[in-house]
């Protein structure tokens, strides 16, 4: 369950990094698309500090709880797909503003998120976790959701999402936005039964339900 309160300055930190973005033939367009996606996800969630592009292909944001940060990571990924994939590191811990003018932040919460995204990159080299795109770390001395449980869920979620076709990803994107299967069928130009078959065959309803439950963490 979500904590009803936590120490001042303790938040869920999220760091994202586009994968292989340097190979893009139009980096300016990619940057614009990323900025648009982050704006959409900010509007769909309740960040403490809205997601923003920090430099190059990296972005950050903070959330009131780990579940919200995990939800944001999936919303970002399905909006960037299929053209671009992304890694996310999520941390839970204290943060502090170092420079109010520029908004530069630091602290154990950010160090935990950085360690998490580095763990994702390392995990991609192992057969069992090569589809992993998101990881969570708890800052030293902080009390929060058990990383073992959260990361177990992320391994399974990312494995399922990575294996989706472009059409199934479009269906998942719509479902996560609250669209009905009938509306999605019309938008995609396919029959409602075809959408229903994709939802069942690819476990999309389970992904949506897991996404909802994660919001309670």
Rosetta blueprint (number, residue, H / E / L):
1 X L
2 X L
3 X L
4 X L
5 X L
6 X L
7 X L
8 X L
9 X L
10 X E
11 X E
12 X E
13 X E
14 X E
15 X E
16 X E
17 X E
18 X E
19 X L
20 X L
21 X H
22 X H
23 X H
24 X L
25 X L
26 X L
27 X H
28 X H
29 X H
30 X H
31 X H
32 X H
33 X H
34 X H
35 X H
36 X H
37 X H
38 X H
39 X H
40 X H
41 X H
42 X H
43 X H
44 X H
45 X L
46 X L
47 X E
48 X E
49 X E
50 X E
51 X E
52 X E
53 X E
54 X E
55 X E
56 X L
57 X L
58 X E
59 X E
60 X E
61 X E
62 X E
63 X E
64 X L
65 X L
66 X H
67 X H
68 X H
69 X H
70 X H
71 X H
72 X H
73 X H
74 X H
75 X H
76 X H
77 X H
78 X H
79 X H
80 X H
81 X L
82 X L
83 X L
84 X L
85 X L
86 X E
87 X E
88 X E
89 X E
90 X E
91 X E
92 X E
93 X E
94 X E
95 X L
96 X E
97 X E
98 X E
99 X E
100 X L
101 X L
102 X L
103 X L
104 X E
105 X E
106 X E
107 X L
108 X H
109 X H
110 X H
111 X H
112 X H
113 X H
114 X H
115 X H
116 X H
117 X H
118 X H
119 X H
120 X H
121 X H
122 X H
123 X H
124 X L
125 X L
126 X L
127 X H
128 X H
129 X H
130 X L
131 X L
132 X L
133 X L
134 X E
135 X E
136 X E
137 X E
138 X E
139 X L
140 X L
141 X L
142 X L
143 X L
144 X L
145 X L
146 X L
147 X H
148 X H
149 X H
150 X H
151 X H
152 X H
153 X H
154 X H
155 X H
156 X H
157 X H
158 X H
159 X H
160 X H
161 X H
162 X H
163 X L
164 X L
165 X L
166 X H
167 X H
168 X H
169 X H
170 X H
171 X H
172 X H
173 X H
174 X H
175 X H
176 X H
177 X L
178 X L
179 X L
180 X L
181 X H
182 X H
183 X H
184 X H
185 X H
186 X H
187 X H
188 X H
189 X L
190 X L
191 X L
192 X H
193 X H
194 X H
195 X H
196 X H
197 X H
198 X H
199 X H
200 X H
201 X H
202 X L
203 X L
204 X H
205 X H
206 X H
207 X H
208 X H
209 X H
210 X H
211 X H
212 X H
213 X H
214 X H
215 X L
216 X L
217 X L
